[in-house]
Amino acid sequence: MTMLFLHEVHKLLGAKEEEFEQAYRGGWMPMLARGDDARLLWYANHAAGSGPSYNVVTITAINDGAAWERLALRVQKGDLREWIDGVDQLRYDVTGKILLPVYWSRLQEVDFKTVPTDGREHELSLFMEDTGWPYSSLDDYIRMWDEIYARPMSQAPPEMRILDIQACFQVAHGSYQRREAILWQKITSLDALMHLLTSDLPPEQRKPGSYMVDALQYRDQWQSKLLRTTAWSPLY
C-alpha cells in the first residue's frame, strides 16, 4: 500500500484570508478526522514579500488509491460537498496534484494517530519548497537529488545546515505534468537563510563538483517558495 499526498495551491481573495483559514481549521481538518482515509498535514502561507499575495499551500495525506476515491466522492456528492462550495467562494482558484514519495524520501507513510486534528497551537516554522522540472530523465533527476544534494546535506555538521529535508515527492502519473519533483524542506537556521538571500554564491560553489554546477546536467529551471506554517498547522 502506497500513501498518496494531495498538494494544493490556493489563490485567495485577500479580504477572505482569515475566513478561508478558519474553513480549513474548523472544517477540512476535523471532517477528515472522522474517518481513517486522510489527514491534513500542513497548512502554510506564502511568506509575505517572497512571492504572490494571499497564496496558501496545503498538503493532505491519503492512505491509498481507494481512500482517494472515497475522498473525491465525499467532495463531489457527499458530506464535503457543501464545505467545498463554500470554500470556493473564498478563493480565485486552486491547483491540485497527487504526489508520491520518492524512494529515498524520509517521509513515506504517516501514522494518522500522531497527527493532531484539534487545532492546537505551536510556534511558526518556515519551509522552503523547491519544485524542479528536469530536461533529463525524471528518475535520473530524483537520483541526483539524493546523491549530490540530500546525502551531503545530511552529513554536514548541524551548524552548517540551512535545511532539513523532510520529504521528496514526484507527481503521480496522470495527475499533473510528468517531469516534476518537489523537495519539502524545513528551514533550520534563519541566519543561514538570510546569508543565502543576501549573498552571492562563493567561487567554490560555482565550479564543477559543486551541487549548483553539477545539477545543471539535469535541470536549469526550478522554483523556490518560502512558506510559513500557521500556528495550528498539524505538522510544522
N, C-alpha and C positions, 0 to 999 in steps of 0.2 A: 504493500500500500504506500503510495507516494502522496505526501501532503502538498497541496496547492496554496498559492498565495495570491490574493487579489490585490493588485496595486491600482489605486485610483488617484487622479489629479483633479481636484475640484476648483473651478474658477468661480469665485463667489461674488455675489452682489455686495459691495462694500458695506452698505447700511444693514445687511443681514448677517454679517460675520458672526456675531455672538449668538444669534438665533440658530444659525447652521451648526455651530459648535455644540449648542445645547441639544440639538436634534440627534447628534451622534452620541453625546454623553448620556442623555436620558432616553434615547430611542434605540439606535442601531446596536450599541454595546450591550445593554441589558436584554434586548429582544433576541439577539444571537445566543445569549447565555441561557435561554430557556431550553435549549437542546444541546446536542453534542456534535453538531456538524461544523460549526465555525466560531471563531472568536476575533474580535477586533484586537490587533496588537499595538499598532502605532497610529497616533493622530498628531500630525506635525504641521506647523505653519511655515511657509516660506519666509525666512528671516527678512524683516523689513530692510530695504536698502540693498538687497542682494539679488533681486530678480523681480518678476511680475508681482503686482499688488494683489492681495487677497487671494492667494493660492494656498490650498491645503492638500497635503499628501496623506492618504490613509493606506494602511496595509492590514488586510484581514486574512487570517489563516483558515483554510478549509481542509477538512480531513482527507477527502479524496474526490474522485470524479462524481461518484454518486451523491456525495454531500453537496457538491457544486450544483448539480441538477436540482436537488431539493431546495437549495437556497435561491436559485434562479426562479423556480416556480413560486416560492413564497413572495418574491418581489413582483412577479408577473400577475399572480391571481390569488395570493394567499394573505397571511396576516401582515406582511410588509408592504403590501400594495398602497395602502393609504399613507403609510410613512414615506415611501419613495415619492409619491405625488407631491406631498408637502415639501420635501427637501428640494425637489426640482424647482420650486418657486423661489428658492433662496440662492440659486447659482445660475450663471450663464450656461455652463457646460460642465461635463465630467468625461474624462477619458480613462478607460479601464483596460487592464490586461492581466492575464493569468500567468503567473510565474512559477517556475520550478527551481528548486535549489540545485546548483551545480554540484559535481561530485566532491569537490573539496570544501564546500561551504560548511562553516561551523554550525549554522542553523539548518537542520534537515527536517526535524519534526518539533512540534510544540506540545507539551503536556498541558492541556486546557485547564487542568485543575490548579495550575500555578499562575494562571493569567487573571489578574483582578478584573472584576466586572462591576464594582460598586462605586467607581468614580473617586476612589481615594486619591489624595493629592501628595505631591512629592516635588523635589527640585526640578528645574527645567534642564534639558540636555540639548546639545547641538549635534546634528548629524550632517555628514557630507554624503550625498547620494551622487555617485558617478555613473552615468549611463554612456556606454560606448557603442559605436557602430563600426565594426571592423570591415575592411575590404578583404581580409584573409578569411579562411575557414573559421566559422564560429567556434568550433572545437579547439582550434589552434589558439584562438584569442583567449578563451577561457583557461586553457592550459598555461599560456603566457602569464596571465594574471596570477596564477598560483605560483609559478616557478620564479618569476623575477620581480614580483610585487608583494604578494601576501607572505610568502615564506621569509624573504629578507626582513620585512617589517616585523614579523613575529619574533625574529631572532635579535632584533635591535634592543639595546638597553631600554628599560621603561622610560627613562628621562628623555630618550631620543625619539620616542614615538609620538606622532601627532594624532594617529587614528587607531581605533580598534575595529578591525573588520569583523562585523558580527554576522554578515550574510553575503552571499553572492548568488544572483539569480540569472536565469535565462528565460526568455519568453517561451511559454508553452506553444507548441506548434498549432497554427491556425488562429491564435487569439490576438496576435498583433504582428508587427513586422518580424521577419525571421532573424536577421542578423542584428541582435541587440542583447546586451547583457548589462547587469546592474550590480554595482558594489554598494552595500549598505554599511556605513562606517560611522561609529560614534567618535566625536572629537574629544580627545582626552587631554589636550593641552591648548588652552586659549592663547598662551604666549607663543607657542609654535605656530598656531593658526595665524596670528597677527603677523608673525615673521613671513609666513608663506604669502600672505596677501600684500605685504608692503615691500617685498624684496625680490630682486631678480634671482634667477637660478644661478648658483655659483658655477664657475667654469668646469669643475669636476663632474657636474651633473649634466653637462652639455656634450660629453664625449661618449664614443662607443663603449658599451659595457655598463652605462647608466640606464636606469629604467626609462627616463624620458626620451632617450635616443633609441634604445633597442625596441621600445614599444611602437615606434613608427613603422616597423616592419609589418605591423598588424592593423594599425589604425592611425588616423590623424584627426578624427572627428569624435569628440566626446563632450558631454555637458556635466558640469558640477553644480549641484544645488546645496545651499546651506539651509537646513531645516531645523526648526526649534520645536521640540515636543511641548505639548500643553502640560499643565500641572496635574492633569488627571489621566494622561495617556497611559494605557495599561502597561506598556513597556517603555523604557526611557533610558 
